[in-house]
Amino acid sequence: MAHDLYAQHIEHLDAGYQRALEATGFDAVVVHAGVPLPKSPFDDQFWPFEPVPAFAHWAPVAWPGSAVLVRRGQAPVLFAHREDSFWEAPVALDLPLLQAGLTVEVVTDDAPLRRAVQSAGKVAFIGHEQATAAALGVAPEAFVPAALLAQLHELRVTKTPYEVECMAAASRVAARGHSAVAEAFSAGVRSELDLHMVYLMATEQDDHQAPYKNIVALGAHASTLHHVDYGEAPEAGSLLLDAGARHAGYCADITRTVAAQGGGDAARRFRALLAGMEALQAEVVAKVQVGLQYEALHDASHDLMGRLLVDTGLSRISAEAAVETGLTRVLFPHGLGHSLGIQVHDVGCRLTEPRPENKFLRNTRTIAPGQVFTIEPGLYFIDALLAEARAGAHADSLDWALVDALRPFGGIRVEDNVVVLPEGSAENVRNLTREAFE
């Protein structure tokens, strides 16, 4: 079944590329995997190889120098560049899968690709290195042409069934890690590095294989949205874990917040706040529907946040006033979510800018079937934002005694990855994250 889905995925990509080539006047395009990037110009160390995303969209091949050549009216060809070296062994290649959708040529140098490019007419190049494009004979003006790139990005806005299943598989891996870390935290582990290692062991991935650096935040550290400077917090009553996984190049991006049991009144209030955030997130997911603007979904999350702040006693003003005065944005400053796919923050979903008050929102598309995005509302006690609010015109809006009691818990984020289903389906979305935890 995986091979059938991959073949359909390639057929879909090829059709989209054929349209894009015709629209932009190119006869062919080289989609290049890239080369290893040096960590520093003063040393000979390289970052672990990451294929160019447009290439990874075609093939789960982590061989530097590889490329897909798409020509008008011809089947796409993968030139899989195998480099035999006593320094490193090449990553295993799933040749049966690749051959289900592509013509595959395993090569040891650029000569076969160069010959094919030089006989293909007007050729564009999508990749990192202009020197590589020039060596293949691609004209300078055809290096990553903007009009063509925009159309290729548009192909990544909705996902094929193959891509969805890859993300579902990545979600299952990530869920194993989240469950293992939650268990370790509940057992008393209060070292962020130790919890990070628990996650890597449970998911059987090394740090560089993960789609992004794990955010492992104990207690007050959760108020730093991208906390990756691991430490220890022996008295922490909470854990925020934002960690993902990959399968065949596709990403899962999951966040869960865990509250310790016991403690005093502040711990009880935090657990109630966490339960409220979990319910809020589920309510936002339930609001996803075809034809709705994603920014409207983000706005709805702030309306729900205003109500939660009133219900938990944090806000001294009405839910509506909490939104209108910007109070919800003091505690929930980031966007509701983003597109997901080959990249964690996938392309094509912010063609228009959000309103100024939503400046961090990464998705402004109209919701459509096949889109995959995250729903990740958060509530945080961030010192800098709280200081501004305390000194502002609406300082009396917050119960500062309760805020100060909850600050040691840092914050809460709950994040799921959802696939938008066609209108008329039994459900509006397929929730890959909840499915993975079942």
N, C-alpha and C positions, 0 to 999 in steps of 0.2 A: 504493500500500500504506500509506503514512503516513497518508493521509486516512482509510482504512478503520480503521486502528488508533486514530486519534484519535476517530472516531465511536464505536467500541466503548468507548473510555475514558470519553467523556462519558455514554454509556448506563449504564456501571457507576457513575459518580459520581452521576448523577441518581437511580438506584435507591437508592443509599446515603443520599442527602440526603432522599429521600421517606420512608424508614424513620425517619430521625432527626427529621424534622419531626413525623411522626405520634407518635413516642415522647415528644417534648418538648412537644407541644401547640401548636406554631406552625403558622400557615397558609403562611408564606413566610419566606425569609431573603435578605437582601442581603449578598452577599460582595463587599466593596469593595476596590479596588486600592490605595487610599490616596492621599496627596498628598506632594509633595516635603517633606522634613524640613529645617529650618534647621540650619546648622552651629553657630550661636550666636545667642542673643537680641540680641546687640550688633552684628550685621552682617546683610547681606541675601544672604549666600551660602547655597546649599543643597547637601545631599549628592546625589550621583547617585540618581535615582529607583529604588527597590526595591519592587516590588509586594508587598502582603501575601501571605504564602505560601499561604493558603487560596484566594485569588483566582488565584494562579499555578498552582495545582492544576487549575483549570478552563481557563485560557487563557494562552498565551504572548503577553501584551499588556502593554507597558510604557508605557501611557498613563495618567497620573495622573487620578483622578476616574472611571475606568471601574468597572463593577460587573457582576456576574452576579446576576440575580434568579431564584431557584428558588421556584416556587409548587407547592403540593400539587395533583397531578393535571394539571399543565400543563408544557409543554416549557420548559426553562431558556432565558433570554434574556440575551445579552451586550449591555450598553450600553457601547459603545466610545466614550469621551469624547475627541474630537479637539479639541485647542486649537491654533489657528493663531497663531503668534507670530513676529515678526521676530527674537526673541532665540534661539529654538531650533526646529529642525525636528522634527516627531514621528518617533519610531522607526517603521520600516516595519512594516506590518500584513500578515500572511499571511491575507488574507481567504478564499481558497479552502479553506485548512485549517480555519479557524474555522467556516465555513459547513457543513463536512462534519458537524459535531456540534451546532452551536448556531444558534439564531435570533439574528442579529446586527443591531443598530441602531447606526449611527454617529451620535452626537449631539454637539452643541456646547455644551450646558448640562445642568443637572440636571433640567429640567422634565419630560422624558418619564419618567425614572426615578421622580421624585417622584409623578407621577400614577399610575404603576403600583403603587407602594408603598401609596399612600393607598386604593387599591381592593382591596388584597390581604388585608385582615383583620389578624390578629395577626402582626406581622412582626418577626423578629429581625435583628440587624445584626452581622456579623463584619468587623472592620476596626480601624483605629487611632484614629480621631477621633470622640469622642462628639458633637462639634458637627455633624459631617457627618450622623450618624445622626439627630440632633434636627431638622436642616434637612429631612430626608426625611420626618419625621413618625413616626419610630420612638420608642416609649416608652423612658424611661430604663432600666427594668428589663429591657428586651430587648436592651440593648447588650452584646454578647459574653456571652451566657448560658452559664454553666459547663457545664450538662448537655448542651447542644447542641454546644458546642465539643469536649467529650470525645468525642462520637460522630463528629464530623468528623475529629478527630485519628486515631481508630481506622481511618478509611477510608484513611489514609496509611501504615498499617503494612505492608500488602502492595501491590505495584506491579502495574499493568496492563501488558500487552505494549507499549503505546505508551510508557509511562514507562520501561520497560527499554530500549527502543530509543533513547530520548532520552539516557539515561545511557551507553549504548554509544557513541553519537555523541560525547558529551562526553569519554569516555575516549580516543577516537581523537585528539581535539584535544590533550588533555593529554599523551598519549604522544609526540606530535611535539615538544612542548616539553621533555619529560624527555630525549628522545634528543639534542636539540640542545644542551642544557645539559651533559649527560654528555660530549659530544664537545668542547665548549668547555673544560670542566675538564681533560680529558685533553690538550688542546692547550696548557695552561698558564695559563688565565685564573684568577686568584685574587682577583677583586673580586666581592663578592656582588651589588653593584648591577649590574655588567656582566652577570653570569649571570642575574639577574632580568630584565634587558632582553632578553637572548637568548631567554628563555622567552616573554616577551610577544610578541616578533616572530615566533617560530616558531608560536605558537598564534593569532596575529592577533587578540589581545584586549588591550584596555587594562586597566590595573590595576583600575579600578572594575568592569570586566565580569567579572573572575574571581570565583569563589565565595567566596574568602577571600584575605587577604594572603599572598603566597608566603613560605614559610619557606625561606630560602636560607642555609645554615649551613656555613661552612668550618671544618674542624678543630675546635678546642675549642668553637666557638660552637654545635655540635650538642648540647652538654650543656644548652642552654637550649631547652626543648621547643618554644616558640613564638618562635624567634629571628627578628625582623623589623627589627632595628636594623642595617642593612647596613653592612659594613666591608670591610676587605681583610685577607688572611692569606697573605702571599707564600710561606710555608713549609708551608702546610696540606697534609697528606697524605690528606685525605678531604673529601667533600662530602655533606651531607644536604639533599635537596631535597624539600619537601612542597608540592606545587602542583597545582592542579586546573583545571577548565574548566567551561563551561556550554554546554548546547544546549537551546533552547526552555525555559529556566528550570531545567533539571535539571542536577545537579552530578556531576562526577567529582572524586575526592579520592585522589591517588596520592602515595606517598612512595617514593623510592629513595635508597640510599646508594651512593656511588662511592668506591673506594679508588684512590689514585695508585699507579702502578707504581714499582718500585725502592725505595730506602731501606734502612734497616738491619733489625735483628731485630725492633724494635717494629712497623715497617711490615708485616713478614711476619706477625707475630702478629695484627695488626689485620685483615689480609686473610683469615686463617684464621677469625677471629671473625666477620667479615662473611659468609663462606661458610656458617658454622654457623648464623647468623641467617636466612639465605635458606632453608636447608634446614628450619629450625624453622618458619618462616612457612608454607612449602609443606605441612608435616606438619599444621599446625593447620587450614589450608584443607581438607585431605583428611578431617579429622575432622568437618566440618560435616554434620549429618544432621537430617532432620525429626524433631521430638519431643524433641530435646536442648535443655536450658536453655543459653542463651548464656553464662550465668555459669559453667556447667560447662566450656564451651569455654575461657573465660578461665582457669579453674583448670588445665585441661590444658596451656595455654601456659606456666604457671609450672612445672609438672612437667617439661616439655621444657626450660625455661630452666635448671632445676636441673641437668639432665643436661649441657647445653651448658657450664655453668660448670665442671663437673668435667672434661669432655673437653678444654677449652681451658686448664686449669690455673689459672683464676681462683679457683675454690673449693678449699679444703683439706678440706672436709667432704663427706659424701655428697649426692647429688642430693636425696634425701628430706629430709635435714636442712637443706639450703639453702632449701627451701620452708617447712619447719616453723619455722625460726628467723627468717624474714622476709628472708633474704639476697637472694632473687630480687627482692623488692620494693624493695630498695635500688637495684638496677640497672634494674629494670623497674617504675617507680612508677605508670604510668597504666593505663587500661583497654585491653582488647584491641581494642575498636572501637566503632562506633556505627551506627545506622540512617542511610541515605543516600537522598536524593530531591530534592525542591524545596529543602530546606535541607540544608546539609552535615551538621549534626547533626539529623536529621529527628525528628519527634515520634512519640509513641506507643509507644516501646520501653523506657521505664523507668517502668512503672506501679507496680512494687515496688522498694524500695530494695535494693541489693546488700548483702552482708555487710560489716561495718566495714572489714575488711582490703582490700576491693575498692571503696572509697568513690568512686573516680573512674570506675568502670565506667558507661557510658552506655546499656547495653543489658542488660535482665534478662528479656527475653521468652523464651518457648518458641519455638524455631526452627520456621518453617512455610514452605510453598511460597509464592513470590512476595515474600518479604522480600529486601531489598537492604541489605547492611551491609558495613562494612570489617573487614578482618583486618589489624591493624597492630602486631604485637609490636615492642618496642624494647629496647635495652640501652644505657645511658648512664652516663657517669662524671661525676656531678653533685656538685660540691664539697660542698654543704651536706649531702646525704645520706651522702656518704662520710665526712664529719667525724663525723656521728652514729654511723655504723657503727664507725669507728676508736675512738671513745670508749666503745662499748657492750660488753655482756657477751660478744658473739660476735666480737670484733675479730680473733681468730686465724683466723676462717673464710676470710678473703680473703688472697690472695697480694698484699701491698701493693706489692711491687717491680714486679710485672706491672701492677697497677692504675695506678701512677704512670707507667709507661712508655706506657700506652695513653690516659691522660688527654688528651694533646694532640690525639687524634683525635675527642674529644667524645662520639660515640655513633653508634648505628645504628638506623634504623627502616626496615621494609619493609612497604608497605601496598598491598593489593589491594582492589578492590570486587567483591563476588560476589552473584549472584542465586541464591536457594535454589530448586532444581527439585523438581517433584513426586516423591513416592515411586514407584519403579519406573523412573525415568529412567536412562539409561546412565551419567550422572554425577550426583553430589549437588548440584553447583553449576555455574553458568555464570560463569566468571571473566572479567568485563568488562575488567579491567586486562591480564591476560596476552594476551587476545584482541587488544587494541588494539596491543600491541607486536609482534604477529606480522607 
